């Protein structure tokens, strides 16, 4: 039998792609492959599902804080976590959340804003220590990263890009960002196995979510 954690992950994938305003408990149950009665064993109503999904996002942010002080040893996991967060919501999900659950929307938005504000400080510290290139402003570094990640995902949602192509583009996006962000001496300090492990995690999450619409 599926546990509540795994069920929440599946429901998260569904509502990121489909939203939740138009999805009944019956449709949500069908989408995750269980009976309506079984879904009610875990969640009394759709409100509890939305709360559980938002809590999952908030928990990730809480468990992966940006350090207050930059160090080369923390860079790779922090940068990879930030790229994962950049692709962890969709316009549809946030629009539905704003409309149906404004307090949850404000809470989640504030958590993301706080995270990326701290990330901007962190990247700035990395530039000051010369671990990062300082050719571009911190705001632009984060803007281009978010634009690239979300651009790929929007193309998949619009059925303009296949899963295979999108997966390759996400891999290339990571390597492109590292090459543009770091001087050669900093790139040589990175753990290639850690990068490969992250890529595998992101691509698995990506496929489990976006395969639902292809």
C-alpha positions as CSV (number, residue, x, y, z in Angstrom):
1,X,0.0,0.0,0.0
2,X,1.3,3.5,-0.8
3,X,2.3,5.6,2.1
4,X,1.3,9.2,2.6
5,X,4.7,10.6,1.7
6,X,4.8,8.9,-1.6
7,X,1.2,9.8,-2.3
8,X,1.9,13.4,-1.6
9,X,4.8,13.3,-4.1
10,X,2.5,11.9,-6.7
11,X,-0.2,14.4,-6.0
12,X,2.4,17.2,-6.2
13,X,3.3,16.0,-9.7
14,X,-0.3,16.0,-10.8
15,X,-1.2,19.5,-9.5
16,X,2.0,21.1,-10.8
17,X,1.0,20.0,-14.3
18,X,-2.8,20.2,-14.1
19,X,-3.4,22.7,-11.2
20,X,-6.0,21.8,-8.7
21,X,-8.9,24.2,-9.1
22,X,-10.6,21.9,-11.6
23,X,-9.6,18.6,-10.1
24,X,-12.1,16.8,-7.8
25,X,-11.0,14.2,-5.2
26,X,-12.2,11.6,-7.7
27,X,-10.1,12.9,-10.5
28,X,-7.1,13.2,-8.2
29,X,-7.5,9.6,-7.0
30,X,-7.7,8.4,-10.6
31,X,-4.7,10.4,-11.6
32,X,-2.5,8.8,-8.9
33,X,-3.9,5.3,-9.5
34,X,-5.9,4.7,-6.3
35,X,-9.6,4.6,-5.5
36,X,-11.5,7.6,-4.2
37,X,-12.1,5.8,-0.9
38,X,-8.4,5.1,-0.5
39,X,-7.5,8.7,-1.1
40,X,-9.9,9.7,1.7
41,X,-8.0,7.4,4.0
42,X,-5.1,9.8,3.8
43,X,-6.7,13.2,3.1
44,X,-10.2,14.4,4.3
45,X,-10.5,16.8,1.4
46,X,-8.7,18.7,-1.3
47,X,-7.7,21.4,1.2
48,X,-5.5,18.9,3.1
49,X,-3.9,17.8,-0.2
50,X,-3.0,21.3,-1.1
51,X,-1.6,21.9,2.4
52,X,0.5,18.7,2.2
53,X,1.9,19.7,-1.2
54,X,2.8,23.2,0.0
55,X,4.3,21.8,3.2
56,X,6.5,19.5,1.0
57,X,7.9,22.6,-0.7
58,X,8.4,24.5,2.6
59,X,10.1,21.5,4.1
60,X,12.6,21.3,1.3
61,X,13.5,24.9,1.7
62,X,13.8,24.6,5.5
63,X,16.0,21.5,5.1
64,X,18.3,23.0,2.5
65,X,19.1,26.5,3.7
66,X,21.6,28.7,2.0
67,X,24.7,29.2,4.3
68,X,25.2,32.6,5.7
69,X,28.8,32.5,4.6
70,X,30.1,31.3,1.2
71,X,32.7,28.5,1.0
72,X,33.8,26.5,-2.0
73,X,32.9,23.3,-0.2
74,X,29.2,24.3,0.0
75,X,28.8,25.8,-3.5
76,X,27.9,22.7,-5.6
77,X,25.1,21.3,-3.4
78,X,23.7,24.8,-2.8
79,X,23.7,25.7,-6.5
80,X,22.2,22.4,-7.5
81,X,19.4,22.7,-4.9
82,X,18.7,26.2,-6.1
83,X,18.3,25.0,-9.7
84,X,15.9,22.3,-8.4
85,X,13.8,24.9,-6.6
86,X,13.7,27.1,-9.8
87,X,11.9,24.3,-11.5
88,X,9.8,23.1,-8.6
89,X,6.7,25.2,-9.2
90,X,4.6,26.2,-12.3
91,X,2.7,29.3,-13.2
92,X,-0.6,27.2,-13.1
93,X,0.1,25.9,-9.6
94,X,0.9,29.3,-8.2
95,X,-2.0,30.9,-9.9
96,X,-4.4,28.3,-8.5
97,X,-2.8,28.7,-5.1
98,X,-3.1,32.5,-5.2
99,X,-6.8,32.2,-6.1
100,X,-7.9,29.4,-3.9
101,X,-5.5,29.6,-0.9
102,X,-4.1,33.2,-0.7
103,X,-2.6,32.6,2.8
104,X,-0.7,29.5,1.6
105,X,0.3,31.4,-1.5
106,X,1.8,34.2,0.6
107,X,3.6,31.8,2.8
108,X,5.1,29.8,0.0
109,X,6.0,32.9,-2.0
110,X,7.7,34.5,1.0
111,X,9.7,31.3,1.6
112,X,10.9,31.3,-2.0
113,X,11.7,35.0,-1.9
114,X,13.7,34.6,1.3
115,X,15.6,31.6,-0.1
116,X,16.6,33.4,-3.3
117,X,17.4,36.6,-1.4
118,X,19.9,34.7,0.7
119,X,21.2,32.9,-2.5
120,X,21.9,36.3,-4.0
121,X,24.0,37.2,-0.9
122,X,25.8,33.9,-1.2
123,X,26.6,34.3,-4.9
124,X,27.8,37.8,-4.2
125,X,30.2,36.5,-1.5
126,X,31.4,33.9,-4.0
127,X,32.2,36.7,-6.5
128,X,34.0,38.7,-3.8
129,X,36.2,35.6,-3.0
130,X,36.9,35.1,-6.7
131,X,35.4,31.6,-6.7
132,X,32.8,33.0,-9.1
133,X,33.4,35.2,-12.1
134,X,32.3,38.8,-11.5
135,X,31.6,39.6,-15.1
136,X,27.9,39.7,-14.5
137,X,25.7,41.2,-11.7
138,X,24.3,38.8,-9.1
139,X,20.8,39.6,-10.2
140,X,21.6,38.6,-13.8
141,X,23.3,35.4,-12.7
142,X,20.1,34.3,-10.9
143,X,17.8,35.6,-13.6
144,X,19.5,33.7,-16.4
145,X,19.5,30.5,-14.4
146,X,15.8,30.7,-13.6
147,X,15.0,31.8,-17.2
148,X,16.8,28.8,-18.7
149,X,15.3,26.2,-16.3
150,X,11.8,27.5,-16.4
151,X,12.0,28.1,-20.2
152,X,12.7,24.4,-20.8
153,X,9.9,23.3,-18.5
154,X,7.4,25.7,-20.1
155,X,8.3,24.3,-23.6
156,X,7.5,20.8,-22.3
157,X,4.2,22.0,-20.8
158,X,3.3,23.5,-24.1
159,X,4.2,20.3,-25.9
160,X,6.8,22.1,-27.9
161,X,9.6,20.0,-26.6
162,X,9.8,16.3,-26.0
163,X,10.9,14.8,-22.7
164,X,14.1,13.4,-24.2
165,X,15.1,16.8,-25.7
166,X,14.1,18.6,-22.5
167,X,16.1,16.2,-20.3
168,X,19.2,16.8,-22.5
169,X,18.6,20.6,-22.4
170,X,18.4,20.5,-18.6
171,X,21.7,18.7,-18.4
172,X,23.3,21.1,-20.8
173,X,21.8,24.0,-18.8
174,X,23.6,22.9,-15.7
175,X,27.0,22.6,-17.5
176,X,26.5,25.8,-19.4
177,X,25.8,27.7,-16.1
178,X,28.9,26.2,-14.4
179,X,31.1,27.1,-17.3
180,X,29.7,30.6,-17.4
181,X,29.7,31.1,-13.7
182,X,33.1,29.7,-12.6
183,X,36.7,30.3,-13.7
184,X,38.6,27.2,-14.7
185,X,40.4,26.8,-11.4
186,X,37.0,26.7,-9.6
187,X,35.5,24.2,-12.0
188,X,38.4,21.9,-11.4
189,X,37.4,21.8,-7.7
190,X,34.0,20.4,-8.4
191,X,33.0,16.8,-7.7
192,X,31.9,15.2,-11.0
193,X,30.2,12.3,-9.2
194,X,28.1,14.8,-7.2
195,X,27.1,16.6,-10.4
196,X,26.2,13.3,-12.0
197,X,24.1,12.2,-9.0
198,X,22.2,15.5,-9.0
199,X,21.5,15.2,-12.7
200,X,20.0,11.8,-12.2
201,X,17.8,13.0,-9.3
202,X,16.6,16.0,-11.3
203,X,15.9,14.1,-14.4
204,X,14.0,11.4,-12.5
205,X,11.8,14.1,-10.8
206,X,11.4,15.9,-14.1
207,X,10.2,12.8,-16.0
208,X,7.9,11.7,-13.2
209,X,6.2,15.0,-13.3
210,X,6.1,16.0,-17.0
211,X,5.5,12.5,-18.4
212,X,1.9,13.1,-17.2
213,X,1.3,15.6,-20.0
214,X,3.2,14.0,-22.9
